[in-house]
Amino acid sequence: PYPMYQTMRQSQPVMHIESLDIWSVFRYADVKTVLSDHARFSSQYGRPPGVDESASEQARRRSTLITTDPPHHTDLRSLVNRAFTPRAVDALEPRIEEIANELLDKHAASGQIDFVKDFSYPLPVIVISELLGIPSEDRDRFKHWSDEIVASADQVLGNTDAKSDSAHQEMGAYFHEIIQERRKSPQSDLISALIEAEVDSERLTEEDILSFCWLLLVAGNETTTNLIGNAMLTLLEQPQQLALLRQNPALLSGAIEESLRYRSPVQAMFRMTTEDVEIAGHTIPAGKRVVAWIGSANRDEEKFAEPDQFDITRNPNPHIAFGHGIHFCLGAPLARLEARIALSTALERLQDVSRVADGPLEPARGFIVHGVTSLPLKFS
Ligand code: HEM
């Protein structure tokens, strides 16, 4: 998409698609404004006009962090922060290392691994389900639900999708049971912490907790898979950068940030205007959907020198791959930790690593998430 983004930044930085009545912004400064000016760009975007939203869909949207505005967003986020703490995330480090090693062990003898299917895809879902306290045998069901729901994010453009509706329902019923169980006998897991969380004598409702679990699976899995997969793919495409990283392991954090910028796992986020808004000389009327193209912002030549160069020593690197403002990704510390452990473990264990075959790779479904579904590698 990058040449297209560049053309848009230069010739149509604020674009209106008339047939869908959707606006798009492509420049870094405008994308940042749309993401962070929550008074004028609301996160409560429903289906487009003319497409009915079911009652359960409406309820879900009202109680989901990522689709609410202040003041409700402020309350929800501070409650969730009580449970999803940096300490809880840091405590996962040794376990993530173990999971990464176990996944690699299975392929050590053969000298071949599908880096996405066998490694970057299972890793985040195991981590999230352990964090939530979900039995490991249910993991495949989660992965299935979250994939269906992420793929259906294109619904925003008006496509309804029966598969994702049934995924929502199954997942709702599943979590209802777990929440009931944890209310009776709390464990040392995130669901129990969410039940217990209290701010100014307010607590999360069952609907809030359910929506949050749903959001973690949807927002935290495929995104992290793609961060790890995109980082590996780009390092293999750029052997000099890979060699530099192998010589200087301290550059790993820089390599992760640069991957987030260069191939942003989330390419776009939506907002809805609450009033007529002037942006870069265009007026977007009230009540319109706006797409903020993060993937384009992170390649904006006005913000980044040589934006199409992948440079793991880039500093500073003010990418907005995790968003900006009050909705800034809650899972960013976890995503960064998982990526750091996954890549350092993989680079250490996969020596002389290269792709099994050159040629095009299958892209992830949908236009919001950005990554590949399979990356076969050989190594010694
Ligand atoms: C929000 C990206 C991983 C949980 C966001 C937003 C972006 C984003 C762009 C802002 C949405 C907006 O402004 O409307 C990413 C990327 C990830 C990642 C690129 C991986 C590389 C995770 C993980 C979790 C997570 C691992 C949780 C375990 C969330 C939540 C929000 C969010 C709960 C909503 C925050 C709010 O609305 O206040 N993420 N995310 N994300 N992310 Fe992530």
Boltz pocket constraint, residues with backbone or C-beta under 6 A from the ligand:
constraints:
  - pocket:
      binder: B
      contacts: [[A, 35], [A, 43], [A, 65], [A, 66], [A, 67], [A, 77], [A, 128], [A, 215], [A, 216], [A, 219], [A, 220], [A, 221], [A, 223], [A, 224], [A, 227], [A, 264], [A, 265], [A, 266], [A, 269], [A, 270], [A, 320], [A, 321], [A, 322], [A, 323], [A, 324], [A, 326], [A, 327], [A, 328], [A, 329], [A, 330], [A, 331], [A, 332], [A, 334], [A, 335]]
      max_distance: 6.0
